[in-house]
Amino acid sequence: MKYEAIQEIGGFKVGDEVPKEKAEVWMEMYRVVPVKKIDTEDVPIVEKKEIIEVEEIVENKDSMLDDYINRNANVVAKSVKEDYIKKEKLEKLLEIEKSDKNRKKVINAIKYKLKGMCY
């Protein structure tokens, strides 16, 4: 499957092809998905390879959250307020922030966003 950016994200411009791993993480992370599938061709996958891909995706998910949270506190707080991030990902970001950097501004931004979610 191929994915295409439908809004600017992660250095990709609208219309750019996005790597599968990043696209799948973003599709799970954001409520308003910034990518779309452009090729739905089913390719048979060997079982052993499938296990490797799943492990890589799990590692990428954590590293994507780490990359998100490792930016400047002002940038992270602003991004948390503006981005449409799923509740589960916000909770994970809060957990990472509290256990690692513990920046009050970022923690407050995440808590504020979580408090305002209606679902």
TAMOFEN-V346368 format. One record per pair of residues at least 6 apart in sequence whose ideal C-beta (glycine too) atoms are under 7 Angstrom apart, sorted by the first residue. I is the first residue (numbers start at 1). GAP is how many residues later the second one is. Records with the same first field share a line. If there is no record, write none. Layout:
I->GAP  GAP
//
This chain:
1->19  36  38  39
2->15  36  37
3->14  15  17  20  32  33  34  35
4->11  13  14  31  32  34
5->7  8  9  10  11  13  29  30
6->8  28  29  30
7->7  27
8->6
9->17  25
10->12
12->6
18->17
21->35  36  39
23->12
24->33
25->35  36  39
26->7  8  9
27->6  8
29->56  57  60
30->53  54  55  56
31->53  55
32->52
65->24  27  28  31
66->30
68->25
69->7  24  27  28
73->30  32  33
76->30
77->28  29  32
80->29  30  33
81->28  32
87->27  30
90->20  23  24
93->17
94->13  16
97->6  9  10  13
98->9
//
